[in-house]
């Protein structure tokens, strides 16, 4: 994504849409977010909204979609059994229709915000056409969670086989602020430790890795402008920083290209 004034965004001058694909032993592929999907790439303004498309200016290249990249790895769309959404913004949920057979896991407050928006900002940010295909939703409540490494509400990913079985190495963490029902997702990579995809809980690596400098004023202002609750952003940053510095997990956000590059190098 190449927003206007991108030289003020970060050193790379662009943003990424970082999607995780997790191959499980028994439940196929789990996607954390979908990124911008094929239909969005064909009609950015129609599927994302003119304001969002103009603001973030994605490169309309279908080869960058999660669907295309999974097919390139020899997988099929039907192999994606579960999609876990950090939230329902179009750059995170724009590829839902590419995986119509998947169960879509989302915080209940987030789905409610998308279906029953309370504010003008919520009316403008959510694009219902992204889920016109009628996905099978699985919702979570903060009140049902348990503490996990300083986070007050965490739930393992539920399977959809009716047994009540959970995937305990994929944990959903309530982290509202950017949106009403925003979540982070923790993945246990065994010997490589936990990886936490923090979604849009921050936008620049320095928010959680202060040794990496400081976010630009433009990016900080953007983070504040698009947050549904600005009052909790600093606390979210502090909680994720503590998690990273404790050594309990590696933390990455959705949009910083330097974090994505560093993660690829470590892999």
N, C-alpha and C positions, 0 to 999 in steps of 0.2 A: 504494500500500500504506500502511495506516494503523496501524502498530504501537501497542500500548498504551504510554502514556507518551510519545506522539509529540512532545510539546512539547520533549522532550529529544533528539530525533533530529537535527533541523536547523531552520533558520529557517522553512522552509516547513511543517514539522510532518508531512511525509509522504515516502515514497520512491516512485520511479518504477521501471519495468522497461524500460530503454532498449534497444531493438532497432534494428539498422541494416538497411536494405534497399538493396542495391547493384545497380543495373541495369548489366549488362555488355553489350558489343557482340556477343559470340558465345555466351555461356553463360547466357542468361536472367538471372533474379534470384538473387542470393546473399543469404541472410539471415545476419546475425551474431546468434545466439540467436533464440529464438522467443517469449520471454515466456510468459505464462500463456495457454493455448489455450482453445478453445471448450468442450471437454469439462470442463476444469478449472473454467471459470466456472460450469458447470451443477452441479458437485459439488466444491466446493473441498476439503472435508475428505476425500472419498474419493480424489481424484486427487493432492492435495498432501500428505496426511497431516494428521491432526487437530492435531498439535503445531505443524507449520509454518503451517497455515492460521490457527491461533489466534495465533501469534507475529507474523505479518506482516499479517494481516487485510486481504487484497486486496479492492478493490471489485469485486463480481461483476457486471461490465458487459461483455457480449460485444462491444460497439462499440469497446472498448479493445484488443481482440486484434489481433495482426499480420495475421491472415487478413482480418478485417473491414476494416482500414485499407487493405490492398493492393487488395481488391475495390473499395473506394471510389475508388481511383486508376485504376480501369479494368483492373486486372490479374486474373489467375486463379491459383488455387492451383498449377496445373500449370506456371505461369511460373517458380515457385521451383525451380530446378534443383539448388541446393546450399544446405545449412544448415551453418554453422560454429558450433559450440558452444564457448563459453568453458569451460563445464562442464555437468554433468548434473543440477544442482539443479532442482527443479520449477518455480521461477520463471524459469528460463532455458530449460528444455527442455519445458515444459508444453504447448507448441503443436506438437510434432513430428507428431502425428497429423493436424494440419490440412494438412500438406504431404507426403502419403504417397509421392509420386513423387521426392522430392528425395534426393540423396546426402547423408548426414549425416557431416560431418567432425569428428572428436574426437580428443583425445590418447589413445593406447593405454592409458596408465596410468589415465586417467579412466574409460574403458569397463570396464577390468578392475576398478576400484574399485566400479563400479555392479553388475557381474555377479558378482564374487567379493569382497564386502566383507570386510575384515580385522578391522574393529573394530565395536563396537556403534554408534558414531556413524555409520559408513558404512552399516550396516544400516538405520538409521533415516532417513537423509537421502535415499536414492535410492528412487524409485517406479517399479518395473518396468512398471506398467500404462501408463506414458507412452510406452513403445516396444513395446507388445504387437502393434502392426501390422506389426512386422518391417522396420524401415528398413534401407536399404542403407548400411552403415557404411564409412567410410574412416578408418583410424587412422594416427597419426603417432607417431614416436619421437623423444625428445630427442636421442639419439645420432646421428640422421641430419641434424640441423640445422646451420646455419652462423651465424656471428656477424652481428648486425644492430644497429647503433647502440648497442653496449654490452650487447645481449642475446646470450647465448652460443648459443642454439639457435633458429633461425628457418627456416621452410620456406614456400615459396610454395604457394598453394592448387592442388591437383592436379585436373585435369579427369577426367571419367569416360568419355572417348571411346576409351580404349585406346591413344592415341598417345603418352602420356607428357608431353603438353603441360601447362603450368602457367599459372595466372593470376598473373603476377608483380607485379601491383598490389594483390594481397591476400596478406598475409604472416601466418603463424601463429607466435606467439611463446610458447614454453614458459615458464610463470610459476606454478609450483606453490606451494602454501601454503594458500590457501583450501580447495582440494581437492588430491587426489593428482596429478591431471592437468590442473589449471587452465591455461588459455591466455589470452593477450591476442591481439587481431587488429588488424593495421595495414592501412590502406586508403590507397592513393595516389590523392588527388583532383586530380591534375595541378596546375593553377595554384593550387589551394587548399592544396596540401601534404598531408603524411601526417596521417591521423587514426588514433589508437590507441584502440580500445575495450578497456579494461582489465578488463572484467567485474567480478568481486568482489575484485580485487587491492587495492582500497580502497573505502570506503563514503562518505566525506565529502571534498569537493573540497579541503579544507585539507591533506589528506595529501600531495597533489601540488602544490597551489597554496597555499603557506603564507601568502601575503598575504590569503587569504580567512578568516583567523581560526583557530580550533581546533575539531576535532571534539568533540562532547559526550562526557562520560565514559560515558554509556549506550551510545552508538554504538561507541566504542572497545572497551568491554567485550564488546559483541555480536560485533564483528569477531574478537576474540580467542577467544571462546567457540565460534564455528562453524568456526574454521580447523583444518584437519587437521595443520598444522605451523606453530605460532605463531612459531617461531624465525626464519623467513625473512620475516615480514611487513614488518619495518622495512627490510630490504634491498630488498624489492620496491618499497616506497614511495620509497626513495632513488633507485632506478634509474629509475623513472617520472618522478620530479621532475627528475632530470638530463636526461632526454629532453625534457621539456617546456621546461625553461629553456634548453636548447641551441638551441631554435628548429627542431629537426629534425621535430617533430610536435606536434600538439594532442592532449592526452590527456584522455579522459573515462572515467568508470566507469559501471557499469550502473544505479546507484540514486540518484544525487544529482540532484534536480530543478533545482538552480541551474545545473549544467553543461549539462543538456539544454536549458534555456531560453536560455542564452548561445550554445550551438551553433546553435539555431534562428535567433537574431538575426543571427549572422554569416552564415548561409546566405541 
